[in-house]
Amino acid sequence: MLQSSPKAKIRLIVHAYQSGEISLGKAADLTGLSQEEMKEVLREEEVEIHFGPQTAEEALEDARNAG
């Protein structure tokens, strides 16, 4: 289903990023875009771009998700 609707896939990924479920890097990877291109998509969708973990717990979560 997501292959037939790239816009729906991007909306799902943007939502996951916005809710903090995935990082910018993961969002870019899932969409097949560079991080800069993903930032542009987020700006177009008026989504706040997160700049790194805000707490030690978030840093650990990012590290766990990186592998």
Rosetta silent file (secondary structure, phi, psi, omega in degrees, C-alpha in Angstrom):
SEQUENCE: MLQSSPKAKIRLIVHAYQSGEISLGKAADLTGLSQEEMKEVLREEEVEIHFGPQTAEEALEDARNAG
SCORE:     score description
SCORE:     0.000 S_00000001
   1 L     0.000  -46.469 -177.484    0.000    0.000    0.000 S_00000001
   2 L   -67.253  -26.993  177.873    2.704    2.494    0.936 S_00000001
   3 L   -68.306  -31.398 -178.934    4.550    1.811   -2.305 S_00000001
   4 L   -83.364  -11.156 -179.516    1.506    2.894   -4.292 S_00000001
   5 L  -136.194   81.549 -179.222    1.101    6.086   -2.272 S_00000001
   6 H   -59.236  -34.316  179.432    4.409    7.851   -1.595 S_00000001
   7 H   -64.939  -38.254  178.118    2.607   10.869   -0.143 S_00000001
   8 H   -65.674  -40.265  178.326    0.851    8.665    2.418 S_00000001
   9 H   -61.573  -46.934 -179.742    4.203    7.094    3.352 S_00000001
  10 H   -62.590  -41.371  178.024    5.782   10.522    3.826 S_00000001
  11 H   -59.969  -41.945  178.741    2.816   11.679    5.953 S_00000001
  12 H   -64.352  -41.952 -179.736    3.225    8.642    8.211 S_00000001
  13 H   -67.622  -42.009  177.365    6.954    9.237    8.543 S_00000001
  14 H   -60.711  -42.394  178.911    6.445   12.954    9.245 S_00000001
  15 H   -62.722  -43.535  179.418    3.905   12.056   11.930 S_00000001
  16 H   -62.689  -39.449  177.351    6.314    9.555   13.509 S_00000001
  17 H   -65.857  -46.648 -176.940    9.045   12.220   13.526 S_00000001
  18 H   -61.453  -36.229 -178.917    6.719   14.870   14.922 S_00000001
  19 L   -83.558   -2.257  177.296    5.606   12.607   17.755 S_00000001
  20 L    85.815    9.022 -179.035    9.223   11.780   18.621 S_00000001
  21 L   -73.677  -30.040 -179.394    9.035    8.130   17.606 S_00000001
  22 L  -135.696  158.556  179.838   11.883    8.455   15.091 S_00000001
  23 L   -85.824  171.352  175.354   14.844   10.769   14.544 S_00000001
  24 H   -60.466  -43.979  179.598   15.477   13.059   11.598 S_00000001
  25 H   -60.640  -43.049  179.108   18.074   10.614   10.301 S_00000001
  26 H   -66.609  -40.711  178.075   15.659    7.701   10.507 S_00000001
  27 H   -61.179  -44.019  179.027   12.920    9.753    8.813 S_00000001
  28 H   -62.890  -44.462  179.798   15.313   10.647    6.007 S_00000001
  29 H   -60.231  -45.380 -177.994   16.399    7.024    5.660 S_00000001
  30 H   -66.646  -30.449  179.754   12.814    5.753    5.516 S_00000001
  31 H   -88.737  -14.849 -177.205   11.841    8.296    2.849 S_00000001
  32 L    80.153   17.889  179.641   15.020    7.828    0.829 S_00000001
  33 L  -104.426  161.943  171.117   15.852   11.531    1.182 S_00000001
  34 L   -74.254  166.547  178.250   18.944   13.257    2.500 S_00000001
  35 H   -63.280  -37.067  178.692   18.640   14.874    5.929 S_00000001
  36 H   -65.518  -40.457  177.465   18.579   18.316    4.292 S_00000001
  37 H   -65.411  -38.639  178.812   15.770   17.226    1.955 S_00000001
  38 H   -65.557  -39.380  176.666   13.877   15.779    4.908 S_00000001
  39 H   -59.112  -39.773  178.834   14.247   19.076    6.776 S_00000001
  40 H   -64.107  -42.186  176.660   12.674   20.822    3.774 S_00000001
  41 H   -59.528  -44.590 -179.897    9.750   18.377    3.824 S_00000001
  42 H   -63.392  -40.578  177.548    9.277   19.052    7.539 S_00000001
  43 H   -62.778  -42.867  179.215    9.352   22.824    6.954 S_00000001
  44 H   -61.105  -33.969  179.517    6.768   22.464    4.183 S_00000001
  45 L   -87.276    2.142 -179.734    4.578   20.496    6.598 S_00000001
  46 L    58.445   42.224  178.705    5.186   23.152    9.285 S_00000001
  47 L  -102.847  132.827  178.027    6.724   20.599   11.645 S_00000001
  48 L   -65.910  132.732  179.346    9.237   21.775   14.235 S_00000001
  49 L   -89.643  126.486 -179.935   12.683   20.343   13.610 S_00000001
  50 L   -85.782  134.405 -179.967   14.261   18.769   16.694 S_00000001
  51 L  -111.342   82.961  176.243   17.951   19.455   17.174 S_00000001
  52 L    79.573  169.212 -179.159   19.372   16.545   19.125 S_00000001
  53 L   -68.117  143.782 -179.988   18.269   14.903   22.337 S_00000001
  54 L   -94.268  -19.423 -179.169   16.991   17.166   25.087 S_00000001
  55 L  -135.956  166.429  176.457   17.650   14.732   27.935 S_00000001
  56 H   -62.582  -37.168  178.910   20.054   11.909   28.761 S_00000001
  57 H   -62.033  -42.295  177.908   17.169    9.474   28.334 S_00000001
  58 H   -64.338  -38.629  178.356   16.539   10.756   24.799 S_00000001
  59 H   -62.494  -42.719  178.034   20.265   10.390   24.004 S_00000001
  60 H   -65.266  -41.390  178.237   20.185    6.763   25.178 S_00000001
  61 H   -62.489  -43.337  176.838   17.049    6.096   23.136 S_00000001
  62 H   -59.627  -42.145 -179.952   18.710    7.604   20.051 S_00000001
  63 H   -64.206  -41.838  177.896   21.726    5.377   20.625 S_00000001
  64 H   -63.830  -39.049 -178.377   19.522    2.277   20.952 S_00000001
  65 H   -76.604  -16.334 -177.154   17.638    3.171   17.744 S_00000001
  66 H   -71.103  -25.029 -175.870   20.829    3.824   15.788 S_00000001
  67 L  -100.634    0.000    0.000   21.725    0.159   15.562 S_00000001
